[in-house]
Amino acid sequence: MAASTDELAIIVDALYRNLDTPTPVFGAQDWYDLATEEIARRSEPASPDAYGAA
């Protein structure tokens, strides 16, 4: 199931906080990048809330 934009923002915040630690979880940077790109995509005008969703 796809996360709502609000849920995605919470995930991005948690990933950012994890990246700000001395030993972030492996792969956290990639997940953070993907999630922030998705939020940016969703904020574009006339953009569906998720890929392929109406």
mmCIF file as gemmi writes it, N, C-alpha and C atoms, coordinates in Angstrom:
data_model
loop_
_atom_site.group_PDB
_atom_site.id
_atom_site.type_symbol
_atom_site.label_atom_id
_atom_site.label_alt_id
_atom_site.label_comp_id
_atom_site.label_asym_id
_atom_site.label_entity_id
_atom_site.label_seq_id
_atom_site.pdbx_PDB_ins_code
_atom_site.Cartn_x
_atom_site.Cartn_y
_atom_site.Cartn_z
_atom_site.occupancy
_atom_site.B_iso_or_equiv
_atom_site.pdbx_formal_charge
_atom_site.auth_seq_id
_atom_site.auth_asym_id
_atom_site.pdbx_PDB_model_num
ATOM 1 N N . MET Axp A 1 ? 0.843 -1.172 0 1 0 ? 1 A 1
ATOM 2 C CA . MET Axp A 1 ? 0 0 0 1 0 ? 1 A 1
ATOM 3 C C . MET Axp A 1 ? 0.892 1.24 0 1 0 ? 1 A 1
ATOM 4 N N . ALA Axp A 2 ? 0.512 2.237 -0.751 1 0 ? 2 A 1
ATOM 5 C CA . ALA Axp A 2 ? 1.29 3.471 -0.848 1 0 ? 2 A 1
ATOM 6 C C . ALA Axp A 2 ? 1.041 4.348 0.378 1 0 ? 2 A 1
ATOM 7 N N . ALA Axp A 3 ? 2.072 5.039 0.786 1 0 ? 3 A 1
ATOM 8 C CA . ALA Axp A 3 ? 1.956 5.959 1.919 1 0 ? 3 A 1
ATOM 9 C C . ALA Axp A 3 ? 1.338 7.271 1.455 1 0 ? 3 A 1
ATOM 10 N N . SER Axp A 4 ? 0.549 7.887 2.324 1 0 ? 4 A 1
ATOM 11 C CA . SER Axp A 4 ? 0.017 9.213 2.015 1 0 ? 4 A 1
ATOM 12 C C . SER Axp A 4 ? 1.17 10.207 2.065 1 0 ? 4 A 1
ATOM 13 N N . THR Axp A 5 ? 0.931 11.396 1.563 1 0 ? 5 A 1
ATOM 14 C CA . THR Axp A 5 ? 1.979 12.421 1.577 1 0 ? 5 A 1
ATOM 15 C C . THR Axp A 5 ? 2.364 12.77 3.014 1 0 ? 5 A 1
ATOM 16 N N . ASP Axp A 6 ? 1.389 12.819 3.913 1 0 ? 6 A 1
ATOM 17 C CA . ASP Axp A 6 ? 1.689 13.111 5.319 1 0 ? 6 A 1
ATOM 18 C C . ASP Axp A 6 ? 2.539 12.006 5.942 1 0 ? 6 A 1
ATOM 19 N N . GLU Axp A 7 ? 2.191 10.763 5.65 1 0 ? 7 A 1
ATOM 20 C CA . GLU Axp A 7 ? 2.975 9.644 6.164 1 0 ? 7 A 1
ATOM 21 C C . GLU Axp A 7 ? 4.392 9.669 5.599 1 0 ? 7 A 1
ATOM 22 N N . LEU Axp A 8 ? 4.506 10.013 4.326 1 0 ? 8 A 1
ATOM 23 C CA . LEU Axp A 8 ? 5.819 10.089 3.689 1 0 ? 8 A 1
ATOM 24 C C . LEU Axp A 8 ? 6.667 11.185 4.332 1 0 ? 8 A 1
ATOM 25 N N . ALA Axp A 9 ? 6.046 12.298 4.69 1 0 ? 9 A 1
ATOM 26 C CA . ALA Axp A 9 ? 6.783 13.379 5.354 1 0 ? 9 A 1
ATOM 27 C C . ALA Axp A 9 ? 7.32 12.93 6.706 1 0 ? 9 A 1
ATOM 28 N N . ILE Axp A 10 ? 6.556 12.113 7.425 1 0 ? 10 A 1
ATOM 29 C CA . ILE Axp A 10 ? 7.018 11.585 8.714 1 0 ? 10 A 1
ATOM 30 C C . ILE Axp A 10 ? 8.212 10.66 8.502 1 0 ? 10 A 1
ATOM 31 N N . ILE Axp A 11 ? 8.142 9.838 7.469 1 0 ? 11 A 1
ATOM 32 C CA . ILE Axp A 11 ? 9.247 8.926 7.151 1 0 ? 11 A 1
ATOM 33 C C . ILE Axp A 11 ? 10.503 9.71 6.784 1 0 ? 11 A 1
ATOM 34 N N . VAL Axp A 12 ? 10.336 10.751 5.97 1 0 ? 12 A 1
ATOM 35 C CA . VAL Axp A 12 ? 11.482 11.582 5.569 1 0 ? 12 A 1
ATOM 36 C C . VAL Axp A 12 ? 12.117 12.221 6.8 1 0 ? 12 A 1
ATOM 37 N N . ASP Axp A 13 ? 11.296 12.696 7.72 1 0 ? 13 A 1
ATOM 38 C CA . ASP Axp A 13 ? 11.825 13.308 8.937 1 0 ? 13 A 1
ATOM 39 C C . ASP Axp A 13 ? 12.63 12.29 9.749 1 0 ? 13 A 1
ATOM 40 N N . ALA Axp A 14 ? 12.09 11.084 9.877 1 0 ? 14 A 1
ATOM 41 C CA . ALA Axp A 14 ? 12.802 10.043 10.63 1 0 ? 14 A 1
ATOM 42 C C . ALA Axp A 14 ? 14.114 9.666 9.944 1 0 ? 14 A 1
ATOM 43 N N . LEU Axp A 15 ? 14.096 9.569 8.635 1 0 ? 15 A 1
ATOM 44 C CA . LEU Axp A 15 ? 15.326 9.251 7.899 1 0 ? 15 A 1
ATOM 45 C C . LEU Axp A 15 ? 16.358 10.359 8.068 1 0 ? 15 A 1
ATOM 46 N N . TYR Axp A 16 ? 15.908 11.6 8.014 1 0 ? 16 A 1
ATOM 47 C CA . TYR Axp A 16 ? 16.821 12.728 8.182 1 0 ? 16 A 1
ATOM 48 C C . TYR Axp A 16 ? 17.472 12.684 9.566 1 0 ? 16 A 1
ATOM 49 N N . ARG Axp A 17 ? 16.654 12.42 10.587 1 0 ? 17 A 1
ATOM 50 C CA . ARG Axp A 17 ? 17.204 12.332 11.945 1 0 ? 17 A 1
ATOM 51 C C . ARG Axp A 17 ? 18.202 11.181 12.056 1 0 ? 17 A 1
ATOM 52 N N . ASN Axp A 18 ? 17.924 10.073 11.371 1 0 ? 18 A 1
ATOM 53 C CA . ASN Axp A 18 ? 18.844 8.943 11.383 1 0 ? 18 A 1
ATOM 54 C C . ASN Axp A 18 ? 20.155 9.309 10.687 1 0 ? 18 A 1
ATOM 55 N N . LEU Axp A 19 ? 20.073 10.045 9.59 1 0 ? 19 A 1
ATOM 56 C CA . LEU Axp A 19 ? 21.279 10.444 8.862 1 0 ? 19 A 1
ATOM 57 C C . LEU Axp A 19 ? 22.14 11.407 9.665 1 0 ? 19 A 1
ATOM 58 N N . ASP Axp A 20 ? 21.534 12.073 10.642 1 0 ? 20 A 1
ATOM 59 C CA . ASP Axp A 20 ? 22.252 13.041 11.463 1 0 ? 20 A 1
ATOM 60 C C . ASP Axp A 20 ? 22.928 12.383 12.666 1 0 ? 20 A 1
ATOM 61 N N . THR Axp A 21 ? 22.997 11.059 12.671 1 0 ? 21 A 1
ATOM 62 C CA . THR Axp A 21 ? 23.654 10.332 13.756 1 0 ? 21 A 1
ATOM 63 C C . THR Axp A 21 ? 25.059 9.916 13.31 1 0 ? 21 A 1
ATOM 64 N N . PRO Axp A 22 ? 25.918 9.552 14.25 1 0 ? 22 A 1
ATOM 65 C CA . PRO Axp A 22 ? 27.27 9.119 13.877 1 0 ? 22 A 1
ATOM 66 C C . PRO Axp A 22 ? 27.279 7.852 13.01 1 0 ? 22 A 1
ATOM 67 N N . THR Axp A 23 ? 26.294 6.972 13.196 1 0 ? 23 A 1
ATOM 68 C CA . THR Axp A 23 ? 26.257 5.717 12.425 1 0 ? 23 A 1
ATOM 69 C C . THR Axp A 23 ? 24.846 5.49 11.856 1 0 ? 23 A 1
ATOM 70 N N . PRO Axp A 24 ? 24.514 6.18 10.759 1 0 ? 24 A 1
ATOM 71 C CA . PRO Axp A 24 ? 23.189 5.969 10.171 1 0 ? 24 A 1
ATOM 72 C C . PRO Axp A 24 ? 23.032 4.553 9.635 1 0 ? 24 A 1
ATOM 73 N N . VAL Axp A 25 ? 21.799 4.12 9.559 1 0 ? 25 A 1
ATOM 74 C CA . VAL Axp A 25 ? 21.482 2.789 9.039 1 0 ? 25 A 1
ATOM 75 C C . VAL Axp A 25 ? 21.923 2.689 7.585 1 0 ? 25 A 1
ATOM 76 N N . PHE Axp A 26 ? 22.483 1.535 7.212 1 0 ? 26 A 1
ATOM 77 C CA . PHE Axp A 26 ? 22.914 1.33 5.836 1 0 ? 26 A 1
ATOM 78 C C . PHE Axp A 26 ? 21.718 1.498 4.9 1 0 ? 26 A 1
ATOM 79 N N . GLY Axp A 27 ? 21.874 2.301 3.86 1 0 ? 27 A 1
ATOM 80 C CA . GLY Axp A 27 ? 20.825 2.525 2.872 1 0 ? 27 A 1
ATOM 81 C C . GLY Axp A 27 ? 19.917 3.697 3.19 1 0 ? 27 A 1
ATOM 82 N N . ALA Axp A 28 ? 20.078 4.306 4.367 1 0 ? 28 A 1
ATOM 83 C CA . ALA Axp A 28 ? 19.198 5.408 4.76 1 0 ? 28 A 1
ATOM 84 C C . ALA Axp A 28 ? 19.29 6.583 3.794 1 0 ? 28 A 1
ATOM 85 N N . GLN Axp A 29 ? 20.479 6.863 3.28 1 0 ? 29 A 1
ATOM 86 C CA . GLN Axp A 29 ? 20.633 7.978 2.34 1 0 ? 29 A 1
ATOM 87 C C . GLN Axp A 29 ? 19.83 7.728 1.067 1 0 ? 29 A 1
ATOM 88 N N . ASP Axp A 30 ? 19.876 6.518 0.562 1 0 ? 30 A 1
ATOM 89 C CA . ASP Axp A 30 ? 19.112 6.193 -0.649 1 0 ? 30 A 1
ATOM 90 C C . ASP Axp A 30 ? 17.611 6.317 -0.401 1 0 ? 30 A 1
ATOM 91 N N . TRP Axp A 31 ? 17.143 5.786 0.73 1 0 ? 31 A 1
ATOM 92 C CA . TRP Axp A 31 ? 15.718 5.892 1.057 1 0 ? 31 A 1
ATOM 93 C C . TRP Axp A 31 ? 15.31 7.356 1.228 1 0 ? 31 A 1
ATOM 94 N N . TYR Axp A 32 ? 16.178 8.149 1.87 1 0 ? 32 A 1
ATOM 95 C CA . TYR Axp A 32 ? 15.884 9.571 2.059 1 0 ? 32 A 1
ATOM 96 C C . TYR Axp A 32 ? 15.773 10.276 0.701 1 0 ? 32 A 1
ATOM 97 N N . ASP Axp A 33 ? 16.722 9.999 -0.184 1 0 ? 33 A 1
ATOM 98 C CA . ASP Axp A 33 ? 16.696 10.616 -1.512 1 0 ? 33 A 1
ATOM 99 C C . ASP Axp A 33 ? 15.43 10.244 -2.278 1 0 ? 33 A 1
ATOM 100 N N . LEU Axp A 34 ? 15.074 8.974 -2.26 1 0 ? 34 A 1
ATOM 101 C CA . LEU Axp A 34 ? 13.86 8.519 -2.958 1 0 ? 34 A 1
ATOM 102 C C . LEU Axp A 34 ? 12.602 9.156 -2.373 1 0 ? 34 A 1
ATOM 103 N N . ALA Axp A 35 ? 12.533 9.219 -1.065 1 0 ? 35 A 1
ATOM 104 C CA . ALA Axp A 35 ? 11.344 9.781 -0.419 1 0 ? 35 A 1
ATOM 105 C C . ALA Axp A 35 ? 11.216 11.283 -0.681 1 0 ? 35 A 1
ATOM 106 N N . THR Axp A 36 ? 12.325 12.015 -0.634 1 0 ? 36 A 1
ATOM 107 C CA . THR Axp A 36 ? 12.247 13.454 -0.905 1 0 ? 36 A 1
ATOM 108 C C . THR Axp A 36 ? 11.902 13.718 -2.368 1 0 ? 36 A 1
ATOM 109 N N . GLU Axp A 37 ? 12.387 12.879 -3.272 1 0 ? 37 A 1
ATOM 110 C CA . GLU Axp A 37 ? 12.014 13.012 -4.691 1 0 ? 37 A 1
ATOM 111 C C . GLU Axp A 37 ? 10.52 12.763 -4.87 1 0 ? 37 A 1
ATOM 112 N N . GLU Axp A 38 ? 9.972 11.788 -4.159 1 0 ? 38 A 1
ATOM 113 C CA . GLU Axp A 38 ? 8.543 11.494 -4.254 1 0 ? 38 A 1
ATOM 114 C C . GLU Axp A 38 ? 7.705 12.647 -3.712 1 0 ? 38 A 1
ATOM 115 N N . ILE Axp A 39 ? 8.138 13.232 -2.596 1 0 ? 39 A 1
ATOM 116 C CA . ILE Axp A 39 ? 7.41 14.388 -2.057 1 0 ? 39 A 1
ATOM 117 C C . ILE Axp A 39 ? 7.444 15.54 -3.052 1 0 ? 39 A 1
ATOM 118 N N . ALA Axp A 40 ? 8.585 15.781 -3.672 1 0 ? 40 A 1
ATOM 119 C CA . ALA Axp A 40 ? 8.694 16.849 -4.671 1 0 ? 40 A 1
ATOM 120 C C . ALA Axp A 40 ? 7.784 16.559 -5.861 1 0 ? 40 A 1
ATOM 121 N N . ARG Axp A 41 ? 7.736 15.306 -6.298 1 0 ? 41 A 1
ATOM 122 C CA . ARG Axp A 41 ? 6.881 14.933 -7.417 1 0 ? 41 A 1
ATOM 123 C C . ARG Axp A 41 ? 5.413 15.154 -7.074 1 0 ? 41 A 1
ATOM 124 N N . ARG Axp A 42 ? 5.038 14.79 -5.867 1 0 ? 42 A 1
ATOM 125 C CA . ARG Axp A 42 ? 3.645 14.959 -5.448 1 0 ? 42 A 1
ATOM 126 C C . ARG Axp A 42 ? 3.253 16.42 -5.293 1 0 ? 42 A 1
ATOM 127 N N . SER Axp A 43 ? 4.209 17.287 -5.034 1 0 ? 43 A 1
ATOM 128 C CA . SER Axp A 43 ? 3.884 18.706 -4.844 1 0 ? 43 A 1
ATOM 129 C C . SER Axp A 43 ? 3.749 19.459 -6.158 1 0 ? 43 A 1
ATOM 130 N N . GLU Axp A 44 ? 4.075 18.81 -7.273 1 0 ? 44 A 1
ATOM 131 C CA . GLU Axp A 44 ? 3.905 19.444 -8.579 1 0 ? 44 A 1
ATOM 132 C C . GLU Axp A 44 ? 2.415 19.574 -8.885 1 0 ? 44 A 1
ATOM 133 N N . PRO Axp A 45 ? 1.999 20.667 -9.545 1 0 ? 45 A 1
ATOM 134 C CA . PRO Axp A 45 ? 0.588 20.839 -9.887 1 0 ? 45 A 1
ATOM 135 C C . PRO Axp A 45 ? 0.075 19.7 -10.774 1 0 ? 45 A 1
ATOM 136 N N . ALA Axp A 46 ? -1.166 19.306 -10.538 1 0 ? 46 A 1
ATOM 137 C CA . ALA Axp A 46 ? -1.853 18.277 -11.312 1 0 ? 46 A 1
ATOM 138 C C . ALA Axp A 46 ? -1.131 16.934 -11.281 1 0 ? 46 A 1
ATOM 139 N N . SER Axp A 47 ? -0.466 16.663 -10.163 1 0 ? 47 A 1
ATOM 140 C CA . SER Axp A 47 ? 0.252 15.402 -10.015 1 0 ? 47 A 1
ATOM 141 C C . SER Axp A 47 ? -0.617 14.441 -9.208 1 0 ? 47 A 1
ATOM 142 N N . PRO Axp A 48 ? -0.761 13.182 -9.652 1 0 ? 48 A 1
ATOM 143 C CA . PRO Axp A 48 ? -1.514 12.217 -8.834 1 0 ? 48 A 1
ATOM 144 C C . PRO Axp A 48 ? -0.785 11.962 -7.525 1 0 ? 48 A 1
ATOM 145 N N . ASP Axp A 49 ? -1.515 11.484 -6.51 1 0 ? 49 A 1
ATOM 146 C CA . ASP Axp A 49 ? -0.93 11.296 -5.188 1 0 ? 49 A 1
ATOM 147 C C . ASP Axp A 49 ? 0.1 10.163 -5.148 1 0 ? 49 A 1
ATOM 148 N N . ALA Axp A 50 ? 0.019 9.232 -6.066 1 0 ? 50 A 1
ATOM 149 C CA . ALA Axp A 50 ? 0.99 8.132 -6.126 1 0 ? 50 A 1
ATOM 150 C C . ALA Axp A 50 ? 1.09 7.663 -7.574 1 0 ? 50 A 1
ATOM 151 N N . TYR Axp A 51 ? 2.181 7.003 -7.885 1 0 ? 51 A 1
ATOM 152 C CA . TYR Axp A 51 ? 2.364 6.523 -9.258 1 0 ? 51 A 1
ATOM 153 C C . TYR Axp A 51 ? 1.163 5.698 -9.698 1 0 ? 51 A 1
ATOM 154 N N . GLY Axp A 52 ? 0.573 6.075 -10.817 1 0 ? 52 A 1
ATOM 155 C CA . GLY Axp A 52 ? -0.52 5.314 -11.392 1 0 ? 52 A 1
ATOM 156 C C . GLY Axp A 52 ? -1.838 5.461 -10.68 1 0 ? 52 A 1
ATOM 157 N N . ALA Axp A 53 ? -1.887 6.224 -9.606 1 0 ? 53 A 1
ATOM 158 C CA . ALA Axp A 53 ? -3.149 6.401 -8.891 1 0 ? 53 A 1
ATOM 159 C C . ALA Axp A 53 ? -3.85 7.658 -9.379 1 0 ? 53 A 1
ATOM 160 N N . ALA Axp A 54 ? -5.134 7.623 -9.363 1 0 ? 54 A 1
ATOM 161 C CA . ALA Axp A 54 ? -5.928 8.781 -9.8 1 0 ? 54 A 1
ATOM 162 C C . ALA Axp A 54 ? -6.335 9.624 -8.617 1 0 ? 54 A 1
